[in-house]
Every structure is written in structure tokens, then in C-alpha cells.
Amino acid sequence: MNIGDAAGRAGLPAKTIRYYEDIGLVTPHRAANGYRRFTEADLHKLTFLGRARSLGFSIEECRALLALYADDGRASADVKRIAQGHLDRIDRKIAELSAMRETLSHLVQACAGDQKPDCPILRGLENG
């Protein structure tokens, strides 16, 4: 199948597929005319990558997960370690966002939002 077909079936933009090829995540066959020819195995990898990226895994984590997926002798502990590390980063980001929300919410509630120049939001930003 060509890149357009692969993109449609994998749910990824062709540009993303070209990028994945450039960085070595997928290596489609090339026809004599130079056009990419994707196999079902390539499509499976692309779908896998799309799902992993939608969960926020980095390119390098995806590379490691693909290698583990292809390794029949893999230890599930290795897969879990990658996923747990990513989950830990998500939890830290959620905590950071919650703290940001709490601070901003407090500043917004403290501001009268009227025509007067006094603004607790600006003071809060100034004072950190």
C-alpha cells in the first residue's frame, strides 16, 4: 500500500509517517520508482506508534517499546518499567498543573474585576 493508504488506515498524517521513517521507526520497502510500499507489518507498527504517541510516550520510549514488542524473549518487567516511568511523569505534571490552577484560581477570586487599577493578579505575578 502507498503512504496515503497507510496514513488513512493507521490514522496518522503522511507527514508523521515520513518523519517516523526519517528517524528509523519504520522502514517501508521502496518500489523501483522510489515510492514507499507499506506492508501489513508496517501498518501494524504505525498503528502501535500512533497509540503510544497518543498516550504521550516519547519517541525514544516508542523506539524502546517497539524493540521490546519485536523481542519474543522480552521481560514484561522491561515494558512495565518504561510505562511506569511515563506514568510517574504524568502524575508529576498533573500535580504541577493542579498547583498552577489553585494559585491562579486564588488570584482570580481575589481580583474585583472592576474599573479600579488595583489588581491582585498583577501583584501576585509580580511577587511570585
C-alpha positions in Angstrom: 0.0 0.0 0.0 1.2 3.6 -0.6 1.7 6.2 2.1 -1.8 7.7 1.6 -3.4 4.3 2.2 -1.1 3.6 5.2 -1.9 7.0 6.6 -5.6 6.5 6.3 -5.6 3.0 7.8 -3.2 3.9 10.7 -4.9 7.2 11.4 -1.7 9.2 11.1 -0.8 12.1 8.8 1.5 11.2 5.9 4.0 13.8 7.2 4.2 11.9 10.5 4.8 8.7 8.7 7.6 10.3 6.7 9.1 11.6 10.0 8.9 8.1 11.5 10.8 6.8 8.5 13.4 9.6 8.7 14.2 8.7 12.3 14.2 4.9 11.7 11.0 3.9 13.5 9.6 2.4 10.3 11.4 1.2 7.2 8.9 0.7 4.3 10.1 -1.0 1.2 10.8 1.2 -1.8 9.5 0.3 -5.2 11.7 0.6 -8.3 10.2 4.1 -8.9 11.2 5.1 -5.3 7.7 5.1 -3.9 7.2 3.7 -0.4 5.3 0.4 -0.2 3.9 -0.3 3.2 3.2 -3.9 4.3 0.7 -5.0 6.9 3.6 -5.3 9.4 4.4 -1.6 8.7 0.8 -0.7 9.2 0.8 -2.5 12.5 3.9 -0.6 13.6 2.3 2.7 12.6 -0.9 1.9 14.5 1.2 0.9 17.5 3.2 4.2 17.3 0.1 6.2 16.9 -1.5 4.7 20.0 1.7 5.0 22.0 2.2 8.7 21.0 -1.5 9.4 21.8 -0.7 8.2 25.3 2.2 10.6 25.4 5.2 8.3 25.1 8.3 10.0 23.8 9.9 9.0 20.5 12.7 7.2 22.4 10.2 5.4 24.6 8.3 4.3 21.4 11.6 3.1 20.0 12.2 1.0 23.1 8.6 -0.3 23.2 8.8 -1.3 19.5 12.0 -3.2 20.2 10.5 -4.9 23.1 7.4 -5.8 21.1 9.5 -7.4 18.5 11.5 -9.3 21.0 9.8 -12.6 21.8 12.3 -13.1 24.7 11.4 -9.8 26.3 10.6 -9.5 30.0 7.4 -7.8 30.7 9.2 -6.0 33.6 11.1 -4.0 31.0 7.9 -2.9 29.3 6.4 -2.1 32.7 9.4 0.0 33.7 9.0 2.2 30.6 5.3 2.6 31.2 5.7 3.2 34.9 8.3 5.9 34.3 5.9 7.6 31.9 3.0 7.3 34.3 5.2 8.9 37.0 5.9 11.8 34.7 2.2 12.2 34.0 1.4 12.2 37.7 4.1 14.9 38.4 2.7 17.0 35.5 -0.9 16.7 36.9 0.4 17.8 40.4 2.1 20.8 38.8 -1.0 21.7 36.8 -3.2 21.3 39.9 -0.9 23.7 41.9 -0.9 26.2 39.0 -4.7 26.0 38.9 -5.0 26.5 42.6 -2.7 29.6 42.6 -4.4 31.1 39.5 -7.9 30.4 40.9 -6.9 32.2 44.2 -5.6 35.2 42.3 -8.7 35.4 40.0 -11.0 35.2 43.0 -9.1 37.9 44.8 -9.5 40.3 41.9 -12.6 42.5 41.9 -12.5 42.8 38.2 -13.8 46.4 38.3 -12.7 49.7 36.8 -10.1 50.4 39.6 -6.4 49.9 38.9 -5.7 47.7 41.9 -5.2 44.2 40.7 -4.2 41.2 43.0 -3.4 39.2 39.9 -0.7 41.6 38.7 0.6 41.8 42.3 0.7 38.0 42.6 2.6 37.7 39.3 5.0 40.5 40.4 5.7 38.9 43.8 5.8 35.3 42.7 
